[in-house]
Amino acid sequence: MTGSLRKSGIEVLGDIPWGTHFCQFYETPQDLLYTEAAFFKAGLQHNEYCLWILSETNKELTVEEAASTLRKLLPDLDDYLAADKLEIVSREEWFLKEGIYDLKAIAERFSEKLKQALLRGFDGMRVNGGGAWLLDHFEGELHKLEKKIDQFIVGQPLIILCNFPLPHILGNDMFDVMHNHQFGIARRYGKWEVFETPELLQAKASLKKMNEDLEQLNNKLEQRVAERTQQLDEAVQYLKIEITDHKKAEELLTESYQQIRALTEHLQNIREEEQIRIARELHDEIGQQLTVLKLNADWLREEIDSPDKTIQKKFKDHMAMVDTAIQSVRKISTELRPSALDDMGLAAAMDWHLNEFEKRTNIQSYFLKSEKQPELSAKVQTAFFRIFQEALTNVARHARASEVKVTLTQKNSHLHLSIHDNGAGFDPQKAKEKRTLGLLGMKERAAMIGANYQVQSKSGEGTTVSVLLPIHE
C-alpha cells in the first residue's frame, strides 16, 4: 500500500508516494487557496479522505466561510462535504482543544482520523494545514510538531502539506522548516519553484551503493542460513543415529536439539531485524532521494524544453529509469518487511500480500478470515506471515495451480491458518527425504511459537499447508 504513487494535484510535482511530508511557502492568500484546491481535488477524486486545518492566512475564516471560499474553486465541494469525504476544522479546534496545546493529543488525533478513514474504505488520507503560528506562541514547538509528523508518517497511507507564509518565515526559521520536510515548493508570481535537500546530488551514487550492499547482504544471509540449516540438520541426524537406545544419549540429544532450535530462532530473529532495518533505510533514504531526483529531472526537462529529439529521448529514458528504480526499491523494501504487518496486523498484511500475489501470478486467490482477530505478539505474527509467504512462494514455483484459498480463523481457543491450492501436488515423503529447505523452514517457524504444522498433498490433488496455534484470551 505504502509504495503506490498518488496524484498530488500540483503540476510541478506530479505523482508522489504515500508518506510524503512537504511544505509550501506562499506570498498571497490566492496562491495558498490555489494550491489547497488543487491538492484536495486530487485526493477527493482518488478515494482519499481530506482534512483541511485552517492556517494563518485563513485563520479568521469560520469553517462555513472557508467552505464558501473553496467552493469557488471546487464546484463539487458540497457533494464531498455531504459524503463526509472532506472535513474542515479551525486551527483552535485541531491544535488547541479546550485552549490547551498538547502534542501527544494532536498526534493521537491524526492517528485516529487515519484509522477511521481506512475503516471507511478510503485508500488513505491527505492533510493540509499551517504551523507558523507556533513560532509566536509556543517557542520550539514547531520543530517538535514537524518531527512528530515525520515519525508518524513513515509507512502510512498519508500525505501532509504544511503551509508557511513567506512574510512570516524568514532567516533561520526557513532553514528549520526545510530541514523538517522532505522538500518544499513555492508559487510566486504565478510560477512554481521546488527546493530540494543537498542529498539530491548524491542520490544516484547512494542508490547504486545501497543496491549493491543489499544484494551482497542478502546473498550472505541466504548462504549463512542455508549452510547453518544444513549443518544443524546433519548434526541432528547424526545424534539420532548414534544415541537412539541410550537414556543418557537421549537426554543429550534433547538438549542439543533445544540448543539448535534456540540458535535457529536466534538466526531467524537476526535476519528479521536486519530486513526491517534495510527496509526502513530503503524507504526513508533512497525512496525519498529518488522522489526528489524525479522531481528535479522533471523540472529540468520543463526548463530546458529542447526540440532536439535526442535530448527528449534521453529525458524520457532517464525518467523511465528513475521510475523503475523507485518501483524496485519499493518492491525490495516490501519483500524484506511488509509495512502492513507492523501497521495493521497479520490479517491485513496477509490480505495485501495475497492481492499482490494474484496480480503477479494470475492465480485466482481467495482469503477468508474471522471478523474478530486475537491479539498476537510480534513474534507470532511474523512466524505466521513468513509461513504464509513461503507457502505462496511454493505455489507460484511448483504447484502449477489456477486457484489458491487462504483461511485465518479462530475457533475453540485455537488460531488456524490454512493455505490450499488446486495444483499438481507432490509426495510429502519424497520431499522430506530431499530435506527441502522451504518446508523445513516453515516447520521450524511453527515449532518456535508452539504451533502444530502439517502438510497434506497428493499428486494431482493439490496441497494444503496448515498451522494450528493454541491461544489464550
DRENMI-973752 format. One record per residue (C-alpha): residue number from 0; residue in one letter; x negated, y, z. Coordinates in Angstrom, 3 decimals, m for minus. Layout:
<recs>
i_aa_x_y_z
NUM_A_X_Y_Z
...
</recs>
This chain:
<recs>
i_aa_x_y_z
0_M_0.000_0.000_0.000
1_T_m2.627_2.489_1.115
2_G_m4.576_2.060_m2.103
3_S_m1.864_3.282_m4.501
4_L_m2.080_6.690_m6.157
5_R_0.713_9.233_m5.669
6_K_1.776_12.271_m7.683
7_S_0.502_15.390_m5.921
8_G_2.728_17.767_m7.910
9_I_m0.229_20.192_m8.126
10_E_m1.614_20.322_m11.632
11_V_m5.248_20.810_m10.646
12_L_m5.164_17.629_m8.507
13_G_m3.040_15.165_m10.463
14_D_m2.732_11.844_m8.644
15_I_m4.110_11.434_m5.112
16_P_m4.249_8.384_m2.818
17_W_m2.415_7.758_0.419
18_G_m4.449_9.012_3.354
19_T_m5.275_12.353_1.680
20_H_m5.615_15.286_4.117
21_F_m6.372_18.548_2.318
22_C_m5.791_22.274_2.717
23_Q_m4.643_25.250_0.690
24_F_m5.847_28.832_1.037
25_Y_m3.325_31.377_m0.235
26_E_m3.017_35.143_m0.529
27_T_0.692_35.736_m1.123
28_P_3.934_34.088_0.019
29_Q_4.712_33.459_m3.642
30_D_1.534_31.374_m4.047
31_L_2.418_29.403_m0.916
32_L_6.025_28.720_m1.954
33_Y_4.911_27.762_m5.474
34_T_2.627_25.074_m4.055
35_E_5.115_23.878_m1.432
36_A_7.876_23.494_m4.013
37_A_5.645_21.542_m6.431
38_F_4.230_19.406_m3.598
39_F_7.654_18.469_m2.195
40_K_9.265_17.974_m5.603
41_A_6.702_15.282_m6.496
42_G_7.280_13.498_m3.197
43_L_11.077_13.641_m3.394
44_Q_11.070_12.291_m6.939
45_H_8.861_9.331_m5.947
46_N_10.639_7.991_m2.861
47_E_8.637_9.810_m0.211
48_Y_10.097_11.333_2.943
49_C_9.176_15.022_3.108
50_L_8.589_17.112_6.238
51_W_8.226_20.903_5.945
52_I_6.890_22.628_9.081
53_L_7.333_26.362_8.537
54_S_3.907_28.064_8.549
55_E_2.519_31.553_9.202
56_T_3.866_33.246_6.094
57_N_7.406_31.886_6.506
58_K_7.445_31.617_10.323
59_E_10.018_34.405_10.629
60_L_12.433_32.467_8.433
61_T_15.138_30.366_10.013
62_V_15.478_26.818_8.735
63_E_18.534_27.913_6.726
64_E_16.664_30.888_5.222
65_A_13.714_28.662_4.343
66_A_16.028_26.223_2.595
67_S_17.629_29.091_0.694
68_T_14.198_30.287_m0.467
69_L_13.084_26.826_m1.543
70_R_16.406_26.208_m3.297
71_K_15.445_28.779_m5.954
72_L_12.503_26.573_m6.953
73_L_14.198_23.200_m6.283
74_P_17.747_23.242_m7.679
75_D_18.434_19.715_m6.290
76_L_17.442_20.714_m2.753
77_D_20.951_20.304_m1.290
78_D_21.157_16.717_m2.551
79_Y_17.852_15.866_m0.886
80_L_18.868_17.562_2.367
81_A_22.227_15.779_2.380
82_A_20.483_12.428_1.854
83_D_18.036_13.278_4.687
84_K_15.055_12.930_2.365
85_L_13.699_16.379_3.264
86_E_13.501_17.836_6.760
87_I_12.723_21.488_7.521
88_V_11.632_22.357_11.056
89_S_10.345_25.521_12.667
90_R_6.817_25.832_13.976
91_E_8.133_26.104_17.517
92_E_10.328_23.014_17.209
93_W_7.444_20.827_15.996
94_F_4.393_22.193_17.824
95_L_5.899_23.877_20.890
96_K_8.619_21.572_22.228
97_E_10.186_23.371_25.185
98_G_7.463_26.011_24.824
99_I_4.614_23.556_25.553
100_Y_1.733_22.750_23.186
101_D_0.878_19.061_23.719
102_L_m1.482_17.491_21.152
103_K_m0.666_13.938_22.235
104_A_3.080_14.569_21.914
105_I_2.556_16.152_18.470
106_A_0.626_13.069_17.286
107_E_3.391_10.804_18.610
108_R_5.995_12.847_16.693
109_F_4.045_12.331_13.459
110_S_3.736_8.590_14.164
111_E_7.432_8.161_14.995
112_K_8.552_10.187_11.961
113_L_6.415_7.993_9.637
114_K_7.681_4.814_11.302
115_Q_11.316_5.848_10.789
116_A_10.654_6.807_7.156
117_L_9.178_3.371_6.406
118_L_12.057_1.614_8.170
119_R_14.476_3.552_5.958
120_G_12.774_2.233_2.820
121_F_10.601_5.201_1.834
122_D_7.189_4.429_0.331
123_G_5.595_6.862_2.772
124_M_5.691_10.473_3.934
125_R_4.211_13.802_2.925
126_V_3.893_16.787_5.266
127_N_3.260_20.488_4.739
128_G_2.531_22.985_7.477
129_G_0.028_25.512_8.767
130_G_m2.149_25.709_11.858
131_A_m3.926_29.067_11.591
132_W_m1.738_30.456_14.377
133_L_m3.631_28.210_16.810
134_L_m6.719_30.401_16.353
135_D_m4.896_33.301_18.033
136_H_m3.046_31.417_20.754
137_F_m4.969_28.228_21.614
138_E_m8.748_28.526_21.192
139_G_m10.406_25.345_19.941
140_E_m7.093_23.512_19.409
141_L_m7.063_23.861_15.603
142_H_m10.196_21.708_15.327
143_K_m8.748_19.130_17.749
144_L_m5.447_19.008_15.836
145_E_m7.116_18.532_12.441
146_K_m9.474_15.874_13.883
147_K_m6.474_14.028_15.360
148_I_m4.740_14.114_11.967
149_D_m7.913_12.760_10.295
150_Q_m7.976_9.818_12.719
151_F_m4.263_9.098_12.365
152_I_m4.015_9.325_8.566
153_V_m6.612_6.605_7.790
154_G_m4.884_3.607_6.231
155_Q_m1.437_5.227_6.494
156_P_1.057_5.895_3.649
157_L_0.811_9.590_4.424
158_I_m0.281_12.789_2.635
159_I_m0.759_16.041_4.582
160_L_m1.251_19.519_3.089
161_C_m2.223_22.291_5.532
162_N_m1.724_25.990_4.667
163_F_m4.118_28.779_5.646
164_P_m3.617_32.475_4.724
165_L_m6.821_33.991_3.331
166_P_m6.424_37.325_5.162
167_H_m6.293_35.348_8.414
168_I_m9.028_32.732_7.776
169_L_m12.453_34.280_7.352
170_G_m16.121_33.501_8.036
171_N_m16.836_30.621_10.380
172_D_m13.141_29.752_10.661
173_M_m13.026_28.949_6.936
174_F_m16.086_26.698_7.211
175_D_m14.479_24.887_10.157
176_V_m11.253_24.426_8.212
177_M_m13.079_22.956_5.194
178_H_m15.083_20.652_7.475
179_N_m11.852_19.218_8.887
180_H_m10.297_18.439_5.476
181_Q_m11.257_16.171_2.611
182_F_m11.125_19.091_0.168
183_G_m9.454_22.459_m0.293
184_I_m7.550_24.272_m3.032
185_A_m6.643_27.908_m3.610
186_R_m4.258_29.617_m6.005
187_R_m5.477_33.115_m6.737
188_Y_m4.171_35.423_m9.428
189_G_m2.257_32.527_m10.967
190_K_m5.330_30.261_m11.239
191_W_m6.310_27.197_m9.232
192_E_m9.665_26.665_m7.579
193_V_m10.908_23.474_m5.895
194_F_m13.502_23.406_m3.097
195_E_m15.388_20.164_m2.522
196_T_m17.835_18.995_0.110
197_P_m21.585_18.742_m0.703
198_E_m21.408_14.942_m0.624
199_L_m19.784_15.011_m4.067
200_L_m23.207_15.300_m5.735
201_Q_m24.255_12.004_m4.165
202_A_m21.025_10.106_m4.869
203_K_m22.292_8.071_m7.817
204_A_m25.524_7.048_m6.156
205_S_m23.743_6.256_m2.890
206_L_m21.115_4.151_m4.653
207_K_m23.723_2.154_m6.545
208_K_m25.788_1.536_m3.434
209_M_m22.716_0.630_m1.369
210_N_m21.540_m1.836_m4.013
211_E_m24.980_m3.436_m4.180
212_D_m25.234_m3.630_m0.389
213_L_m21.728_m5.017_m0.158
214_E_m22.423_m7.687_m2.756
215_Q_m25.643_m8.720_m1.035
216_L_m23.951_m8.812_2.365
217_N_m21.036_m10.856_1.037
218_N_m23.407_m13.328_m0.595
219_K_m25.409_m13.657_2.600
220_L_m22.290_m14.095_4.712
221_E_m20.869_m16.739_2.398
222_Q_m24.198_m18.564_2.279
223_R_m24.607_m18.469_6.061
224_V_m21.076_m19.685_6.715
225_A_m21.398_m22.469_4.137
226_E_m24.788_m23.571_5.478
227_R_m23.664_m23.387_9.100
228_T_m20.421_m25.220_8.390
229_Q_m22.315_m27.963_6.562
230_Q_m24.820_m28.247_9.396
231_L_m22.087_m28.331_12.014
232_D_m20.090_m30.930_10.100
233_E_m23.159_m33.134_9.692
234_A_m24.002_m32.736_13.382
235_V_m20.502_m33.774_14.428
236_Q_m20.566_m36.804_12.104
237_Y_m23.980_m37.832_13.418
238_L_m22.835_m37.581_17.032
239_K_m19.688_m39.594_16.333
240_I_m21.692_m42.437_14.767
241_E_m24.434_m42.515_17.425
242_I_m22.406_m42.333_20.666
243_T_m18.971_m43.779_19.839
244_D_m18.728_m46.521_22.528
245_H_m20.624_m44.922_25.358
246_K_m18.898_m42.831_28.034
247_K_m21.808_m40.517_28.602
248_A_m22.225_m40.157_24.871
249_E_m18.537_m39.309_24.525
250_E_m18.886_m36.580_27.116
251_L_m21.912_m35.252_25.284
252_L_m20.001_m35.340_22.001
253_T_m17.104_m33.409_23.516
254_E_m19.424_m30.807_24.974
255_S_m21.356_m30.480_21.726
256_Y_m18.183_m30.148_19.688
257_Q_m16.882_m27.435_22.003
258_Q_m20.145_m25.566_21.607
259_I_m19.969_m25.977_17.853
260_R_m16.383_m24.714_17.817
261_A_m17.364_m21.778_20.017
262_L_m20.225_m20.993_17.650
263_T_m17.933_m21.293_14.630
264_E_m15.436_m18.971_16.283
265_H_m18.241_m16.541_17.084
266_L_m19.383_m16.558_13.462
267_Q_m15.814_m16.027_12.274
268_N_m15.419_m13.086_14.656
269_I_m18.685_m11.545_13.487
270_R_m17.589_m11.925_9.874
271_E_m14.170_m10.339_10.569
272_E_m15.758_m7.413_12.408
273_E_m18.247_m6.870_9.584
274_Q_m15.478_m6.995_6.989
275_I_m13.429_m4.456_8.975
276_R_m16.437_m2.134_9.189
277_I_m17.237_m2.414_5.498
278_A_m13.575_m1.963_4.502
279_R_m13.328_1.225_6.559
280_E_m16.571_2.606_5.166
281_L_m15.434_1.866_1.628
282_H_m12.103_3.621_2.189
283_D_m13.339_6.558_4.248
284_E_m16.615_7.327_2.490
285_I_m16.675_6.003_m1.057
286_G_m12.919_6.239_m1.683
287_Q_m12.828_9.903_m0.729
288_Q_m16.012_10.719_m2.645
289_L_m14.653_9.060_m5.785
290_T_m11.414_11.015_m5.484
291_V_m13.332_14.279_m5.284
292_L_m15.574_13.138_m8.161
293_K_m12.478_12.530_m10.278
294_L_m11.071_15.972_m9.396
295_N_m14.375_17.617_m10.254
296_A_m14.685_15.806_m13.565
297_D_m11.119_16.722_m14.469
298_W_m11.833_20.351_m13.605
299_L_m14.978_20.298_m15.756
300_R_m13.013_18.840_m18.658
301_E_m10.465_21.661_m18.467
302_E_m13.150_24.317_m18.077
303_I_m15.278_23.067_m20.994
304_D_m12.280_22.356_m23.270
305_S_m14.596_21.378_m26.116
306_P_m13.128_20.458_m29.522
307_D_m16.075_18.083_m30.006
308_K_m14.547_14.590_m30.210
309_T_m17.756_13.008_m28.893
310_I_m17.599_15.138_m25.738
311_Q_m13.897_14.451_m25.359
312_K_m14.542_10.711_m25.645
313_K_m17.349_10.944_m23.097
314_F_m14.992_12.670_m20.668
315_K_m12.303_10.083_m21.301
316_D_m14.756_7.213_m20.787
317_H_m16.087_8.848_m17.628
318_M_m12.584_9.256_m16.139
319_A_m11.786_5.634_m17.012
320_M_m14.961_4.501_m15.262
321_V_m14.107_6.556_m12.172
322_D_m10.551_5.151_m12.124
323_T_m11.953_1.627_m12.441
324_A_m14.399_2.304_m9.622
325_I_m11.601_3.653_m7.399
326_Q_m9.470_0.588_m8.065
327_S_m12.456_m1.703_m7.443
328_V_m13.239_m0.027_m4.125
329_R_m9.607_m0.305_m3.039
330_K_m9.402_m3.929_m4.146
331_I_m12.592_m4.891_m2.337
332_S_m11.576_m2.955_0.790
333_T_m8.131_m4.590_0.858
334_E_m9.522_m8.079_0.286
335_L_m12.016_m7.573_3.086
336_R_m9.378_m6.440_5.565
337_P_m5.763_m5.560_4.602
338_S_m4.848_m2.349_6.432
339_A_m1.234_m3.524_6.711
340_L_m2.344_m6.278_9.121
341_D_m3.576_m3.676_11.626
342_D_m0.931_m1.049_10.876
343_M_2.344_m3.010_10.637
344_G_1.628_m6.530_11.848
345_L_1.441_m10.062_10.493
346_A_4.802_m10.345_8.691
347_A_4.404_m7.045_6.827
348_A_0.830_m7.882_5.799
349_M_1.893_m11.305_4.508
350_D_4.792_m9.777_2.568
351_W_2.470_m7.239_0.935
352_H_m0.204_m9.833_0.120
353_L_2.383_m12.218_m1.373
354_N_3.696_m9.442_m3.647
355_E_0.122_m8.720_m4.820
356_F_m0.436_m12.458_m5.357
357_E_2.665_m12.690_m7.554
358_K_1.553_m9.685_m9.639
359_R_m1.939_m11.145_m10.079
360_T_m0.992_m14.767_m10.874
361_N_2.582_m14.550_m12.283
362_I_3.531_m17.322_m9.839
363_Q_7.082_m16.764_m8.560
364_S_6.816_m16.123_m4.819
365_Y_9.375_m16.127_m2.007
366_F_8.966_m15.021_1.615
367_L_11.354_m15.935_4.436
368_K_10.795_m14.622_7.954
369_S_12.667_m14.375_11.243
370_E_14.255_m10.988_11.852
371_K_12.552_m10.759_15.223
372_Q_8.833_m11.469_15.248
373_P_6.955_m12.238_18.506
374_E_4.187_m10.052_19.864
375_L_0.894_m11.641_18.786
376_S_m2.693_m10.894_19.718
377_A_m5.066_m9.563_17.062
378_K_m6.914_m12.896_17.169
379_V_m3.745_m14.908_16.421
380_Q_m2.597_m12.516_13.677
381_T_m5.998_m12.691_11.976
382_A_m6.079_m16.503_12.131
383_F_m2.553_m16.855_10.696
384_F_m3.251_m14.345_7.919
385_R_m6.558_m15.964_6.887
386_I_m4.943_m19.427_6.763
387_F_m2.107_m17.979_4.667
388_Q_m4.630_m16.187_2.428
389_E_m6.777_m19.323_1.906
390_A_m3.678_m21.422_1.120
391_L_m2.609_m18.949_m1.597
392_T_m6.153_m18.955_m2.995
393_N_m5.962_m22.749_m3.312
394_V_m2.579_m22.468_m5.046
395_A_m3.984_m19.999_m7.580
396_R_m7.156_m22.023_m8.257
397_H_m5.973_m25.621_m8.219
398_A_m2.209_m26.131_m7.974
399_R_m1.057_m25.122_m11.475
400_A_2.203_m24.128_m9.747
401_S_5.026_m21.950_m11.034
402_E_6.502_m21.232_m7.610
403_V_5.340_m20.784_m4.015
404_K_7.523_m20.417_m0.909
405_V_6.245_m18.971_2.378
406_T_8.147_m19.026_5.683
407_L_7.223_m17.435_9.015
408_T_9.837_m18.347_11.612
409_Q_10.160_m18.541_15.362
410_K_12.095_m21.433_16.890
411_N_12.084_m23.240_20.234
412_S_9.125_m21.242_21.621
413_H_7.008_m22.005_18.540
414_L_5.847_m19.868_15.621
415_H_5.889_m21.851_12.379
416_L_4.034_m20.891_9.187
417_S_4.656_m22.917_6.024
418_I_3.209_m22.427_2.518
419_H_4.749_m24.748_m0.098
420_D_4.019_m24.870_m3.841
421_N_5.544_m26.970_m6.629
422_G_2.194_m27.652_m8.288
423_A_0.174_m30.727_m9.195
424_G_m0.612_m31.784_m5.624
425_F_m3.628_m33.905_m4.579
426_D_m4.733_m36.846_m2.456
427_P_m5.421_m35.483_1.082
428_Q_m7.683_m38.433_1.913
429_K_m9.946_m37.804_m1.076
430_A_m10.043_m34.091_m0.221
431_K_m11.006_m34.990_3.338
432_E_m13.830_m37.197_2.100
433_K_m15.152_m34.356_m0.030
434_R_m15.164_m32.145_3.095
435_T_m13.612_m29.227_1.232
436_L_m14.644_m26.005_2.977
437_G_m11.312_m24.277_2.354
438_L_m9.253_m26.997_4.078
439_L_m11.846_m27.351_6.823
440_G_m11.845_m23.593_7.421
441_M_m8.043_m23.487_7.788
442_K_m8.142_m26.404_10.223
443_E_m10.821_m24.747_12.366
444_R_m8.998_m21.411_12.433
445_A_m5.836_m23.144_13.634
446_A_m7.760_m25.007_16.327
447_M_m9.338_m21.781_17.588
448_I_m5.912_m20.392_18.551
449_G_m4.495_m23.686_19.850
450_A_m2.233_m24.288_16.858
451_N_m1.357_m27.546_15.100
452_Y_m2.447_m27.626_11.435
453_Q_m1.170_m30.056_8.815
454_V_m1.469_m30.520_5.037
455_Q_1.035_m32.661_3.136
456_S_0.517_m33.338_m0.555
457_K_1.118_m35.929_m3.214
458_S_0.125_m35.964_m6.868
459_G_2.856_m34.371_m8.959
460_E_4.913_m33.259_m5.939
461_G_3.192_m30.094_m4.760
462_T_1.520_m29.208_m1.459
463_T_2.709_m27.919_1.926
464_V_0.401_m26.300_4.484
465_S_1.932_m25.981_7.986
466_V_0.737_m24.253_11.151
467_L_2.681_m24.613_14.418
468_L_1.728_m22.381_17.383
469_P_3.278_m22.536_20.879
470_I_4.194_m19.033_22.087
471_H_5.135_m17.733_25.492
472_E_7.572_m14.860_25.550
</recs>
